[in-house]
Amino acid sequence: MAVPKKKTSKSKRDKRRATWRHKAAVEAQKALSLGKSILTGRSTFVYPSAEEEDEEE
């Protein structure tokens, strides 16, 4: 069975988790911003629906 040779330090673990959380926060902010712009009608971009994708194929 594969086992790591050394224990990962807490600082390395925390740095990895902080990077992951930061990426998630950025994506959440983008999604919220897009949702707000769609609600106000200022958005020119809208994700294509599944029905439109099926018609194109």
Predicted model as a PDB file, atoms N, CA, C, CB and O in Angstrom, pLDDT in the B-factor column:
MODEL        1                                                                  
ATOM      1  N   MET A   1       0.843  -1.176   0.000  1.00 78.00           N  
ATOM      2  CA  MET A   1       0.000   0.000   0.000  1.00 78.00           C  
ATOM      3  C   MET A   1       0.894   1.247   0.000  1.00 78.00           C  
ATOM      4  CB  MET A   1      -0.962  -0.006   1.225  1.00 78.00           C  
ATOM      5  O   MET A   1       1.876   1.307   0.741  1.00 78.00           O  
ATOM      6  N   ALA A   2       0.552   2.242  -0.834  1.00 83.00           N  
ATOM      7  CA  ALA A   2       1.361   3.457  -0.945  1.00 83.00           C  
ATOM      8  C   ALA A   2       1.112   4.377   0.244  1.00 83.00           C  
ATOM      9  CB  ALA A   2       1.052   4.195  -2.261  1.00 83.00           C  
ATOM     10  O   ALA A   2      -0.029   4.684   0.590  1.00 83.00           O  
ATOM     11  N   VAL A   3       2.205   4.806   0.856  1.00 84.00           N  
ATOM     12  CA  VAL A   3       2.123   5.679   2.025  1.00 84.00           C  
ATOM     13  C   VAL A   3       3.132   6.809   1.837  1.00 84.00           C  
ATOM     14  CB  VAL A   3       2.397   4.885   3.358  1.00 84.00           C  
ATOM     15  O   VAL A   3       4.254   6.561   1.396  1.00 84.00           O  
ATOM     16  N   PRO A   4       2.750   8.059   2.167  1.00 79.00           N  
ATOM     17  CA  PRO A   4       3.726   9.143   2.059  1.00 79.00           C  
ATOM     18  C   PRO A   4       4.909   8.910   2.992  1.00 79.00           C  
ATOM     19  CB  PRO A   4       3.066  10.489   2.374  1.00 79.00           C  
ATOM     20  O   PRO A   4       4.743   8.364   4.082  1.00 79.00           O  
ATOM     21  N   LYS A   5       6.099   9.321   2.570  1.00 82.00           N  
ATOM     22  CA  LYS A   5       7.281   9.083   3.387  1.00 82.00           C  
ATOM     23  C   LYS A   5       7.358  10.040   4.566  1.00 82.00           C  
ATOM     24  CB  LYS A   5       8.528   9.205   2.545  1.00 82.00           C  
ATOM     25  O   LYS A   5       7.804   9.658   5.648  1.00 82.00           O  
ATOM     26  N   LYS A   6       6.926  11.288   4.362  1.00 87.00           N  
ATOM     27  CA  LYS A   6       7.001  12.255   5.443  1.00 87.00           C  
ATOM     28  C   LYS A   6       5.675  12.975   5.584  1.00 87.00           C  
ATOM     29  CB  LYS A   6       8.135  13.256   5.201  1.00 87.00           C  
ATOM     30  O   LYS A   6       4.920  13.107   4.621  1.00 87.00           O  
ATOM     31  N   LYS A   7       5.403  13.434   6.780  1.00 87.00           N  
ATOM     32  CA  LYS A   7       4.180  14.165   7.044  1.00 87.00           C  
ATOM     33  C   LYS A   7       4.276  15.559   6.429  1.00 87.00           C  
ATOM     34  CB  LYS A   7       3.910  14.250   8.560  1.00 87.00           C  
ATOM     35  O   LYS A   7       5.311  16.219   6.528  1.00 87.00           O  
ATOM     36  N   THR A   8       3.194  16.001   5.794  1.00 88.00           N  
ATOM     37  CA  THR A   8       3.157  17.343   5.222  1.00 88.00           C  
ATOM     38  C   THR A   8       3.030  18.357   6.348  1.00 88.00           C  
ATOM     39  CB  THR A   8       1.986  17.491   4.210  1.00 88.00           C  
ATOM     40  O   THR A   8       2.230  18.177   7.266  1.00 88.00           O  
ATOM     41  N   SER A   9       3.813  19.414   6.276  1.00 93.00           N  
ATOM     42  CA  SER A   9       3.781  20.417   7.337  1.00 93.00           C  
ATOM     43  C   SER A   9       2.455  21.182   7.303  1.00 93.00           C  
ATOM     44  CB  SER A   9       4.972  21.394   7.196  1.00 93.00           C  
ATOM     45  O   SER A   9       1.786  21.257   6.273  1.00 93.00           O  
ATOM     46  N   LYS A  10       2.101  21.737   8.442  1.00 95.00           N  
ATOM     47  CA  LYS A  10       0.849  22.490   8.540  1.00 95.00           C  
ATOM     48  C   LYS A  10       0.876  23.717   7.649  1.00 95.00           C  
ATOM     49  CB  LYS A  10       0.583  22.904   9.985  1.00 95.00           C  
ATOM     50  O   LYS A  10      -0.152  24.099   7.091  1.00 95.00           O  
ATOM     51  N   SER A  11       2.042  24.341   7.508  1.00 96.00           N  
ATOM     52  CA  SER A  11       2.116  25.542   6.672  1.00 96.00           C  
ATOM     53  C   SER A  11       1.872  25.204   5.198  1.00 96.00           C  
ATOM     54  CB  SER A  11       3.486  26.223   6.838  1.00 96.00           C  
ATOM     55  O   SER A  11       1.197  25.960   4.499  1.00 96.00           O  
ATOM     56  N   LYS A  12       2.410  24.087   4.720  1.00 95.00           N  
ATOM     57  CA  LYS A  12       2.170  23.684   3.331  1.00 95.00           C  
ATOM     58  C   LYS A  12       0.693  23.351   3.134  1.00 95.00           C  
ATOM     59  CB  LYS A  12       3.055  22.468   2.949  1.00 95.00           C  
ATOM     60  O   LYS A  12       0.084  23.744   2.139  1.00 95.00           O  
ATOM     61  N   ARG A  13       0.128  22.624   4.094  1.00 94.00           N  
ATOM     62  CA  ARG A  13      -1.287  22.276   4.012  1.00 94.00           C  
ATOM     63  C   ARG A  13      -2.149  23.538   3.999  1.00 94.00           C  
ATOM     64  CB  ARG A  13      -1.687  21.366   5.187  1.00 94.00           C  
ATOM     65  O   ARG A  13      -3.071  23.656   3.192  1.00 94.00           O  
ATOM     66  N   ASP A  14      -1.848  24.475   4.890  1.00 96.00           N  
ATOM     67  CA  ASP A  14      -2.638  25.698   4.984  1.00 96.00           C  
ATOM     68  C   ASP A  14      -2.507  26.555   3.725  1.00 96.00           C  
ATOM     69  CB  ASP A  14      -2.214  26.502   6.207  1.00 96.00           C  
ATOM     70  O   ASP A  14      -3.470  27.185   3.289  1.00 96.00           O  
ATOM     71  N   LYS A  15      -1.291  26.573   3.140  1.00 97.00           N  
ATOM     72  CA  LYS A  15      -1.086  27.352   1.921  1.00 97.00           C  
ATOM     73  C   LYS A  15      -1.914  26.773   0.777  1.00 97.00           C  
ATOM     74  CB  LYS A  15       0.408  27.383   1.540  1.00 97.00           C  
ATOM     75  O   LYS A  15      -2.531  27.516   0.015  1.00 97.00           O  
ATOM     76  N   ARG A  16      -1.926  25.438   0.658  1.00 96.00           N  
ATOM     77  CA  ARG A  16      -2.728  24.783  -0.381  1.00 96.00           C  
ATOM     78  C   ARG A  16      -4.204  25.087  -0.201  1.00 96.00           C  
ATOM     79  CB  ARG A  16      -2.501  23.270  -0.364  1.00 96.00           C  
ATOM     80  O   ARG A  16      -4.900  25.409  -1.164  1.00 96.00           O  
ATOM     81  N   ARG A  17      -4.677  24.985   1.018  1.00 96.00           N  
ATOM     82  CA  ARG A  17      -6.098  25.241   1.284  1.00 96.00           C  
ATOM     83  C   ARG A  17      -6.454  26.694   1.034  1.00 96.00           C  
ATOM     84  CB  ARG A  17      -6.449  24.864   2.720  1.00 96.00           C  
ATOM     85  O   ARG A  17      -7.531  26.985   0.513  1.00 96.00           O  
ATOM     86  N   ALA A  18      -5.559  27.620   1.399  1.00 97.00           N  
ATOM     87  CA  ALA A  18      -5.817  29.042   1.178  1.00 97.00           C  
ATOM     88  C   ALA A  18      -5.919  29.340  -0.315  1.00 97.00           C  
ATOM     89  CB  ALA A  18      -4.711  29.901   1.820  1.00 97.00           C  
ATOM     90  O   ALA A  18      -6.773  30.120  -0.737  1.00 97.00           O  
ATOM     91  N   THR A  19      -5.044  28.716  -1.121  1.00 97.00           N  
ATOM     92  CA  THR A  19      -5.089  28.901  -2.571  1.00 97.00           C  
ATOM     93  C   THR A  19      -6.412  28.390  -3.126  1.00 97.00           C  
ATOM     94  CB  THR A  19      -3.907  28.179  -3.251  1.00 97.00           C  
ATOM     95  O   THR A  19      -7.040  29.050  -3.954  1.00 97.00           O  
ATOM     96  N   TRP A  20      -6.833  27.216  -2.671  1.00 96.00           N  
ATOM     97  CA  TRP A  20      -8.084  26.621  -3.136  1.00 96.00           C  
ATOM     98  C   TRP A  20      -9.270  27.502  -2.764  1.00 96.00           C  
ATOM     99  CB  TRP A  20      -8.263  25.215  -2.547  1.00 96.00           C  
ATOM    100  O   TRP A  20     -10.164  27.729  -3.579  1.00 96.00           O  
ATOM    101  N   ARG A  21      -9.272  27.993  -1.536  1.00 97.00           N  
ATOM    102  CA  ARG A  21     -10.377  28.849  -1.077  1.00 97.00           C  
ATOM    103  C   ARG A  21     -10.401  30.165  -1.834  1.00 97.00           C  
ATOM    104  CB  ARG A  21     -10.261  29.117   0.429  1.00 97.00           C  
ATOM    105  O   ARG A  21     -11.474  30.681  -2.146  1.00 97.00           O  
ATOM    106  N   HIS A  22      -9.223  30.719  -2.135  1.00 97.00           N  
ATOM    107  CA  HIS A  22      -9.166  31.976  -2.871  1.00 97.00           C  
ATOM    108  C   HIS A  22      -9.734  31.795  -4.281  1.00 97.00           C  
ATOM    109  CB  HIS A  22      -7.716  32.498  -2.936  1.00 97.00           C  
ATOM    110  O   HIS A  22     -10.499  32.633  -4.759  1.00 97.00           O  
ATOM    111  N   LYS A  23      -9.354  30.697  -4.943  1.00 97.00           N  
ATOM    112  CA  LYS A  23      -9.881  30.431  -6.284  1.00 97.00           C  
ATOM    113  C   LYS A  23     -11.403  30.296  -6.241  1.00 97.00           C  
ATOM    114  CB  LYS A  23      -9.246  29.151  -6.874  1.00 97.00           C  
ATOM    115  O   LYS A  23     -12.102  30.818  -7.110  1.00 97.00           O  
ATOM    116  N   ALA A  24     -11.911  29.596  -5.231  1.00 96.00           N  
ATOM    117  CA  ALA A  24     -13.358  29.417  -5.098  1.00 96.00           C  
ATOM    118  C   ALA A  24     -14.045  30.749  -4.866  1.00 96.00           C  
ATOM    119  CB  ALA A  24     -13.681  28.451  -3.954  1.00 96.00           C  
ATOM    120  O   ALA A  24     -15.115  30.992  -5.424  1.00 96.00           O  
ATOM    121  N   ALA A  25     -13.456  31.618  -4.053  1.00 97.00           N  
ATOM    122  CA  ALA A  25     -14.045  32.929  -3.764  1.00 97.00           C  
ATOM    123  C   ALA A  25     -14.097  33.795  -5.019  1.00 97.00           C  
ATOM    124  CB  ALA A  25     -13.246  33.644  -2.663  1.00 97.00           C  
ATOM    125  O   ALA A  25     -15.074  34.508  -5.246  1.00 97.00           O  
ATOM    126  N   VAL A  26     -13.046  33.733  -5.832  1.00 96.00           N  
ATOM    127  CA  VAL A  26     -13.010  34.510  -7.073  1.00 96.00           C  
ATOM    128  C   VAL A  26     -14.101  34.030  -8.020  1.00 96.00           C  
ATOM    129  CB  VAL A  26     -11.624  34.402  -7.750  1.00 96.00           C  
ATOM    130  O   VAL A  26     -14.808  34.846  -8.611  1.00 96.00           O  
ATOM    131  N   GLU A  27     -14.246  32.719  -8.171  1.00 95.00           N  
ATOM    132  CA  GLU A  27     -15.283  32.173  -9.059  1.00 95.00           C  
ATOM    133  C   GLU A  27     -16.678  32.507  -8.544  1.00 95.00           C  
ATOM    134  CB  GLU A  27     -15.127  30.651  -9.195  1.00 95.00           C  
ATOM    135  O   GLU A  27     -17.574  32.797  -9.338  1.00 95.00           O  
ATOM    136  N   ALA A  28     -16.874  32.472  -7.233  1.00 96.00           N  
ATOM    137  CA  ALA A  28     -18.175  32.822  -6.660  1.00 96.00           C  
ATOM    138  C   ALA A  28     -18.491  34.283  -6.933  1.00 96.00           C  
ATOM    139  CB  ALA A  28     -18.198  32.545  -5.144  1.00 96.00           C  
ATOM    140  O   ALA A  28     -19.634  34.622  -7.241  1.00 96.00           O  
ATOM    141  N   GLN A  29     -17.498  35.149  -6.824  1.00 96.00           N  
ATOM    142  CA  GLN A  29     -17.705  36.571  -7.091  1.00 96.00           C  
ATOM    143  C   GLN A  29     -18.070  36.800  -8.556  1.00 96.00           C  
ATOM    144  CB  GLN A  29     -16.448  37.374  -6.726  1.00 96.00           C  
ATOM    145  O   GLN A  29     -18.934  37.622  -8.859  1.00 96.00           O  
ATOM    146  N   LYS A  30     -17.413  36.074  -9.468  1.00 92.00           N  
ATOM    147  CA  LYS A  30     -17.736  36.199 -10.892  1.00 92.00           C  
ATOM    148  C   LYS A  30     -19.176  35.764 -11.157  1.00 92.00           C  
ATOM    149  CB  LYS A  30     -16.760  35.360 -11.745  1.00 92.00           C  
ATOM    150  O   LYS A  30     -19.902  36.416 -11.906  1.00 92.00           O  
ATOM    151  N   ALA A  31     -19.578  34.660 -10.537  1.00 90.00           N  
ATOM    152  CA  ALA A  31     -20.930  34.143 -10.745  1.00 90.00           C  
ATOM    153  C   ALA A  31     -21.963  35.127 -10.199  1.00 90.00           C  
ATOM    154  CB  ALA A  31     -21.093  32.762 -10.073  1.00 90.00           C  
ATOM    155  O   ALA A  31     -22.995  35.357 -10.830  1.00 90.00           O  
ATOM    156  N   LEU A  32     -21.694  35.701  -9.041  1.00 93.00           N  
ATOM    157  CA  LEU A  32     -22.614  36.670  -8.445  1.00 93.00           C  
ATOM    158  C   LEU A  32     -22.720  37.914  -9.320  1.00 93.00           C  
ATOM    159  CB  LEU A  32     -22.152  37.054  -7.027  1.00 93.00           C  
ATOM    160  O   LEU A  32     -23.811  38.450  -9.515  1.00 93.00           O  
ATOM    161  N   SER A  33     -21.600  38.365  -9.838  1.00 90.00           N  
ATOM    162  CA  SER A  33     -21.585  39.540 -10.694  1.00 90.00           C  
ATOM    163  C   SER A  33     -22.372  39.288 -11.979  1.00 90.00           C  
ATOM    164  CB  SER A  33     -20.146  39.941 -11.021  1.00 90.00           C  
ATOM    165  O   SER A  33     -23.136  40.146 -12.421  1.00 90.00           O  
ATOM    166  N   LEU A  34     -22.186  38.115 -12.575  1.00 86.00           N  
ATOM    167  CA  LEU A  34     -22.917  37.773 -13.789  1.00 86.00           C  
ATOM    168  C   LEU A  34     -24.415  37.696 -13.507  1.00 86.00           C  
ATOM    169  CB  LEU A  34     -22.411  36.440 -14.365  1.00 86.00           C  
ATOM    170  O   LEU A  34     -25.225  38.174 -14.302  1.00 86.00           O  
ATOM    171  N   GLY A  35     -24.780  37.097 -12.378  1.00 86.00           N  
ATOM    172  CA  GLY A  35     -26.195  37.008 -12.007  1.00 86.00           C  
ATOM    173  C   GLY A  35     -26.822  38.370 -11.823  1.00 86.00           C  
ATOM    174  O   GLY A  35     -27.948  38.607 -12.262  1.00 86.00           O  
ATOM    175  N   LYS A  36     -26.097  39.271 -11.173  1.00 89.00           N  
ATOM    176  CA  LYS A  36     -26.618  40.630 -10.963  1.00 89.00           C  
ATOM    177  C   LYS A  36     -26.791  41.357 -12.291  1.00 89.00           C  
ATOM    178  CB  LYS A  36     -25.680  41.433 -10.042  1.00 89.00           C  
ATOM    179  O   LYS A  36     -27.788  42.049 -12.496  1.00 89.00           O  
ATOM    180  N   SER A  37     -25.818  41.202 -13.199  1.00 86.00           N  
ATOM    181  CA  SER A  37     -25.908  41.898 -14.478  1.00 86.00           C  
ATOM    182  C   SER A  37     -27.051  41.341 -15.322  1.00 86.00           C  
ATOM    183  CB  SER A  37     -24.584  41.787 -15.241  1.00 86.00           C  
ATOM    184  O   SER A  37     -27.689  42.087 -16.064  1.00 86.00           O  
ATOM    185  N   ILE A  38     -27.312  40.054 -15.219  1.00 83.00           N  
ATOM    186  CA  ILE A  38     -28.433  39.465 -15.961  1.00 83.00           C  
ATOM    187  C   ILE A  38     -29.753  39.987 -15.410  1.00 83.00           C  
ATOM    188  CB  ILE A  38     -28.393  37.917 -15.885  1.00 83.00           C  
ATOM    189  O   ILE A  38     -30.669  40.296 -16.172  1.00 83.00           O  
ATOM    190  N   LEU A  39     -29.850  40.086 -14.076  1.00 86.00           N  
ATOM    191  CA  LEU A  39     -31.084  40.583 -13.471  1.00 86.00           C  
ATOM    192  C   LEU A  39     -31.363  42.038 -13.832  1.00 86.00           C  
ATOM    193  CB  LEU A  39     -31.016  40.436 -11.967  1.00 86.00           C  
ATOM    194  O   LEU A  39     -32.518  42.421 -14.020  1.00 86.00           O  
ATOM    195  N   THR A  40     -30.320  42.844 -13.928  1.00 87.00           N  
ATOM    196  CA  THR A  40     -30.519  44.251 -14.264  1.00 87.00           C  
ATOM    197  C   THR A  40     -30.678  44.469 -15.759  1.00 87.00           C  
ATOM    198  CB  THR A  40     -29.363  45.074 -13.753  1.00 87.00           C  
ATOM    199  O   THR A  40     -31.086  45.548 -16.188  1.00 87.00           O  
ATOM    200  N   GLY A  41     -30.358  43.452 -16.559  1.00 81.00           N  
ATOM    201  CA  GLY A  41     -30.510  43.555 -18.009  1.00 81.00           C  
ATOM    202  C   GLY A  41     -29.320  44.198 -18.692  1.00 81.00           C  
ATOM    203  O   GLY A  41     -29.399  44.526 -19.876  1.00 81.00           O  
ATOM    204  N   ARG A  42     -28.215  44.389 -17.979  1.00 81.00           N  
ATOM    205  CA  ARG A  42     -27.046  45.026 -18.573  1.00 81.00           C  
ATOM    206  C   ARG A  42     -26.112  44.018 -19.219  1.00 81.00           C  
ATOM    207  CB  ARG A  42     -26.298  45.816 -17.528  1.00 81.00           C  
ATOM    208  O   ARG A  42     -25.156  44.409 -19.890  1.00 81.00           O  
ATOM    209  N   SER A  43     -26.365  42.741 -19.033  1.00 76.00           N  
ATOM    210  CA  SER A  43     -25.456  41.715 -19.532  1.00 76.00           C  
ATOM    211  C   SER A  43     -25.705  41.448 -21.010  1.00 76.00           C  
ATOM    212  CB  SER A  43     -25.610  40.421 -18.725  1.00 76.00           C  
ATOM    213  O   SER A  43     -26.849  41.411 -21.463  1.00 76.00           O  
ATOM    214  N   THR A  44     -24.624  41.263 -21.752  1.00 74.00           N  
ATOM    215  CA  THR A  44     -24.750  40.871 -23.150  1.00 74.00           C  
ATOM    216  C   THR A  44     -24.440  39.402 -23.323  1.00 74.00           C  
ATOM    217  CB  THR A  44     -23.831  41.707 -24.030  1.00 74.00           C  
ATOM    218  O   THR A  44     -24.627  38.844 -24.404  1.00 74.00           O  
ATOM    219  N   PHE A  45     -23.962  38.765 -22.248  1.00 70.00           N  
ATOM    220  CA  PHE A  45     -23.589  37.352 -22.315  1.00 70.00           C  
ATOM    221  C   PHE A  45     -24.554  36.534 -21.480  1.00 70.00           C  
ATOM    222  CB  PHE A  45     -22.135  37.136 -21.832  1.00 70.00           C  
ATOM    223  O   PHE A  45     -24.846  36.884 -20.336  1.00 70.00           O  
ATOM    224  N   VAL A  46     -25.051  35.442 -22.050  1.00 64.00           N  
ATOM    225  CA  VAL A  46     -25.900  34.505 -21.327  1.00 64.00           C  
ATOM    226  C   VAL A  46     -25.457  33.107 -21.730  1.00 64.00           C  
ATOM    227  CB  VAL A  46     -27.430  34.742 -21.632  1.00 64.00           C  
ATOM    228  O   VAL A  46     -25.214  32.835 -22.905  1.00 64.00           O  
ATOM    229  N   TYR A  47     -25.355  32.227 -20.747  1.00 67.00           N  
ATOM    230  CA  TYR A  47     -24.991  30.846 -21.057  1.00 67.00           C  
ATOM    231  C   TYR A  47     -26.054  30.234 -21.953  1.00 67.00           C  
ATOM    232  CB  TYR A  47     -24.821  30.010 -19.763  1.00 67.00           C  
ATOM    233  O   TYR A  47     -27.244  30.446 -21.718  1.00 67.00           O  
ATOM    234  N   PRO A  48     -25.661  29.479 -22.977  1.00 70.00           N  
ATOM    235  CA  PRO A  48     -26.653  28.842 -23.849  1.00 70.00           C  
ATOM    236  C   PRO A  48     -27.390  27.731 -23.090  1.00 70.00           C  
ATOM    237  CB  PRO A  48     -25.973  28.268 -25.124  1.00 70.00           C  
ATOM    238  O   PRO A  48     -26.798  27.014 -22.282  1.00 70.00           O  
ATOM    239  N   SER A  49     -28.664  27.609 -23.362  1.00 69.00           N  
ATOM    240  CA  SER A  49     -29.441  26.567 -22.691  1.00 69.00           C  
ATOM    241  C   SER A  49     -29.168  25.216 -23.351  1.00 69.00           C  
ATOM    242  CB  SER A  49     -30.959  26.897 -22.730  1.00 69.00           C  
ATOM    243  O   SER A  49     -28.610  25.155 -24.446  1.00 69.00           O  
ATOM    244  N   ALA A  50     -29.561  24.143 -22.683  1.00 68.00           N  
ATOM    245  CA  ALA A  50     -29.322  22.792 -23.193  1.00 68.00           C  
ATOM    246  C   ALA A  50     -30.120  22.559 -24.484  1.00 68.00           C  
ATOM    247  CB  ALA A  50     -29.703  21.734 -22.124  1.00 68.00           C  
ATOM    248  O   ALA A  50     -29.663  21.840 -25.372  1.00 68.00           O  
ATOM    249  N   GLU A  51     -31.297  23.160 -24.585  1.00 67.00           N  
ATOM    250  CA  GLU A  51     -32.120  22.970 -25.781  1.00 67.00           C  
ATOM    251  C   GLU A  51     -31.452  23.576 -27.006  1.00 67.00           C  
ATOM    252  CB  GLU A  51     -33.506  23.587 -25.582  1.00 67.00           C  
ATOM    253  O   GLU A  51     -31.496  22.989 -28.087  1.00 67.00           O  
ATOM    254  N   GLU A  52     -30.827  24.756 -26.850  1.00 57.00           N  
ATOM    255  CA  GLU A  52     -30.169  25.402 -27.971  1.00 57.00           C  
ATOM    256  C   GLU A  52     -28.978  24.589 -28.452  1.00 57.00           C  
ATOM    257  CB  GLU A  52     -29.726  26.803 -27.588  1.00 57.00           C  
ATOM    258  O   GLU A  52     -28.713  24.526 -29.652  1.00 57.00           O  
ATOM    259  N   GLU A  53     -28.259  23.967 -27.528  1.00 56.00           N  
ATOM    260  CA  GLU A  53     -27.109  23.152 -27.893  1.00 56.00           C  
ATOM    261  C   GLU A  53     -27.551  21.919 -28.683  1.00 56.00           C  
ATOM    262  CB  GLU A  53     -26.331  22.732 -26.637  1.00 56.00           C  
ATOM    263  O   GLU A  53     -26.880  21.515 -29.633  1.00 56.00           O  
ATOM    264  N   ASP A  54     -28.684  21.321 -28.288  1.00 59.00           N  
ATOM    265  CA  ASP A  54     -29.169  20.147 -28.994  1.00 59.00           C  
ATOM    266  C   ASP A  54     -29.608  20.484 -30.418  1.00 59.00           C  
ATOM    267  CB  ASP A  54     -30.319  19.520 -28.230  1.00 59.00           C  
ATOM    268  O   ASP A  54     -29.417  19.685 -31.336  1.00 59.00           O  
ATOM    269  N   GLU A  55     -30.191  21.657 -30.600  1.00 62.00           N  
ATOM    270  CA  GLU A  55     -30.647  22.057 -31.930  1.00 62.00           C  
ATOM    271  C   GLU A  55     -29.488  22.276 -32.878  1.00 62.00           C  
ATOM    272  CB  GLU A  55     -31.481  23.317 -31.844  1.00 62.00           C  
ATOM    273  O   GLU A  55     -29.605  22.000 -34.072  1.00 62.00           O  
ATOM    274  N   GLU A  56     -28.358  22.772 -32.362  1.00 59.00           N  
ATOM    275  CA  GLU A  56     -27.206  23.049 -33.209  1.00 59.00           C  
ATOM    276  C   GLU A  56     -26.567  21.763 -33.723  1.00 59.00           C  
ATOM    277  CB  GLU A  56     -26.180  23.872 -32.446  1.00 59.00           C  
ATOM    278  O   GLU A  56     -25.989  21.760 -34.809  1.00 59.00           O  
ATOM    279  N   GLU A  57     -26.656  20.712 -32.993  1.00 57.00           N  
ATOM    280  CA  GLU A  57     -26.019  19.453 -33.394  1.00 57.00           C  
ATOM    281  C   GLU A  57     -26.835  18.696 -34.370  1.00 57.00           C  
ATOM    282  CB  GLU A  57     -25.755  18.596 -32.216  1.00 57.00           C  
ATOM    283  O   GLU A  57     -26.434  17.616 -34.803  1.00 57.00           O  
TER     284      GLU A  57                                                      
ENDMDL                                                                          
END                                                                             
